[in-house]
Amino acid sequence: MALLSLKTSFFSVLLCVRALAQAATITYDFNITWVMANPDGAFNRPTIGINGQWPLPQITATVGDRVIVNVNNQLGNQTTSLHFHGLYMNGTTEMDGVVGVSQCAIPPGGSFKYDFQINQPGTYWYHSHNDGQYPDGLRGALIVNDPVSPYLGQYDEEIVLTISDWYHDQMQTLIKSFINVENPTGVEPVPNAALLNDAQNLTVSVEPSKTYLFRMINVGAYAGQYLWFEGHTMRIVEVDGIYTEPADAKMIYITAAQRYSVLLTTKNDTSANFAFVSSMDEDLFDRVPPTLNPNVTGWLMYDATKQLPTPALLDKFDPFDDFTLVPTDGEELLDNVDHSITLRVKMENLGPNAGNPFVYGTNTNAFILNKNKVIEIVVNNDDPGKHPFHLHGHNFQAVVRSEESAGIYIGNETLPKIPMRRDTFMVRPNGNIVLRFRADNPDKSHPAHLILSTD
């Protein structure tokens, strides 16, 4: 047993040395500019691009690489920043890109150099973290390849698929109307369309009898989306950078900022093409405009000469429950909690006191954590809406997640031995979730926040 342990340790050291020897420095020069775009074919509007183009370039690296992103703000009328969503930035938290927390905003004409090493594989994205800006277009995929992935060799090709909502009005206009005394109940602006890879009517060419790794990212501002492939099964293998035991799913629900990697094996013939659909969750919208089409359709195209079928109508949405996923690394429950924090989520900051600055100050929560302590966050959702919850610099263990309308957490559940982990979890309406993590990423404070915010 001792000899086996020694061999295992020696092999691990060799892998680390090899990774360091092969690590590269990847440099991107991003000039952030305004461009015009019309991704839904309905409205041409100013959009934030990079190097004069939109959609934005994908950032690609391999575990161990050093990444340098030289940003120059050429917008002229807005400040900006870049946040690399899901990357822990352990040891370089000043590179996290959160304006007002880890850096000052990059002023018009100004520059900033992001310089960090990536030590985690998986599917991520980058976006502005400044004044609710990224829905104006400043968001793109970030993929970290893994030479020792447990699923290496089990697929033939990778395909990156972003999903998002899309607004015709710019964010500065929408935020002013949203955070306004004339909107006392905080009714969120409803998107005008849904997009796949920043477009509609997307076709993805596939070949028969092949397996594809689809890396799917919700880069949207607000809408969670249901996604399914007609006639095909998704096999979930990664969420938010965490490898999972394979789990088959017919439909998944992706909140804003979540990521899924799935294996999809194609049919063994080319007799037909197949639709896949992403549908915005209309339960999130206080008022659904009669003209809204919540769906965006793409196609697995086996044969370009054959028709693109209309997707079938569904009676109901029945997505896979991500709480049941099991991480492949077998990390066990963090069972000795050092610091427990209870948060009550209630969308009541505006109301009749919307004009009182004191309201906003008292609803800012700061918590001081000691290094390497086990932290528990109990989120009681005292609101009839679904809410994604994301923490910078860490992933969570989800040890409890209630059903809808379960009320506050009372602590009578049996906790899983190997909890599910990811960095963005959805809390169900009027329900609760209990999240745990180890506070092992010091240096700068990290914000824990609801995705539904203006940064």
Residue, then its C-alpha position, 0 to 999 in steps of 0.5 A: m500500500a505504501l509503495l502504491s501511494l508513493k508511485t501515485s504521488f510520484f506520478s502526480v508530481l510528474l504530471c505537475v512538472r510536465a504541465l509547468a514545462q508545457a505552460a504557455t503565455i497567451t496574450y490577447d489585445f482587446n480594444i473595446t469599441w462600439v459597433m452596430a449589431n442586429p442579432d435578432g433581425a429586428f432592431n439595429r443598435p449600438t453594441i459593445g464589440i472588441n477590435g471592431q467586431w461582434p460577436l466577441p472573440q473566444i478566450t482559449a487556454t490550457v490548464g497551467d497557462r498564463v493569460i494576459v489580456n490587454v484592454n484599451n477602452q475606446l468606448g468614449n462615453q463609458t467606463t468598463s472592466l473585464h471579469f473572468h466568470g468562474l475563475y477563482m483568481n487565487g493569489t491574483t484577486e486584483m485581476d477579478g475585474v469587479v469595479g469598486v471591489s478589486q479595481c477601479a473602472i477603466p476610463p474612456g481612453g484608459s488601459f488595463k492589463y489583466d495578467f493571471q494563471i489559469n489552474q482550473p479546467g472547464t467552461y467559463w465566460y468573460h464579461s464587463h462587471n461595470d454598471g450593468q454593462y455586459p448585456d450591451g454585448l461585452r460578454g464572450a466564451l472562455i474555454v480552458n482545455d484539460p490534457v488530463s480530462p476524465y472524458l478525453g478521448q470520449y468525443d470527436e469534436e467540441i462545440v461552444l454554444t452560448i445562449s442569451d437574452w437580448y434587449h433592444d434598449q441599451m443598459q443605461t436606459l433600462i437601468k434608469s427606468f428599472i431603478n426608479v421611483e416610478n417603478p416602486t415594485g422593481v419590475e425587471p425589464v423583459p428581454n426582446a429576444a433570445l439568442l444562440n451564439d448571438a444569432q437566431n436560426l443557428t445551424v450546427s453541422v454534424e456528422p453521423s455516428k460521432t460524439y460531440l462535446f457541447r460547451m453551453i454558457n448562458v451569457g444572458a442578463y436575466a433570463g434562465q432558459y430551458l434547452w433541449f435537442e429533439g431526438h437526442t440525449m444529452r449526457i452531462v459531464e461538467v458544470d461550471g468547471i466541475y467534472t461530474e459523473p455522466a448523467d443523461a438529460k432530455m432537457i436542462y435549465i441554465t440560469a444566467a451565468q451557469r455553464y454545462s458541458v454535455l456529450l451528444t452522440t449523433k444518429n447513424d444516418t443523415s436522413a433528417n435534420f433535428a431542431f434544438v431549442s432554448s426557451m426563456d423562462e417566462d415565469l421570471f417576467d412580471r408582465v409578458p408582452p404579447t409580441l414576445n417569442p421566448n424561443v430561439t431555435g437551432w438545428l443539428m444539420y446532418d444534410a444541408t439539402k434537407q429541410l430544417p424542421t419546425p420544433a414540436l410544441l411541449d406540454k410542459f418543461d421538465p428539466f434535469d435536477d442539477f442538485t443530483l449530479v455527483p462530482t467525479d473528484g469525490e470531494e466529501l461534505l464539509d461537515n464542520v462549519d466554522h461560520s454560518i451566514t443566513l441571508r434573506v432574499k426579498m425584492e423590497n429595496l424600492g417600495p415606498n422608501a425608494g427615495n431614501p438613501f438609508v435603505y440602500g446602505t443598510n441592505t449592503n452586507a459585509f462579512i469578514l471570513n477567516k482563512n481556511k474556515v468552512i463557511e455555510i451560507v443559508v439562502n432563504n428566498d422570501d420571494p416568488g421568483k427564481h434567483p441565481f446565486h454566484l460567489h466569486g473566487h470559489n465554488f459551492q457545495a450545495v448541501v440542501r436545496s428545497e422544493e418551491s414554496a418550502g419556506i425557510y431552512i429549518g435544518n432537518e434534512t439528511l446531507p449528502k456525503i458527496p455534495m454537488r458543486r458549482d459556482t452558480f446555483m438557482v434558489r427556487p421560489n419561496g424556497n431555500i438553499v444551503l451552500r458551503f465552501r472553504a475560505d481559501n482565497p484571501d488577499k482581496s474581498h470577494p463579492a457574493h451576489l445575486i446575478l440579478s443585479t446591476d453589478 
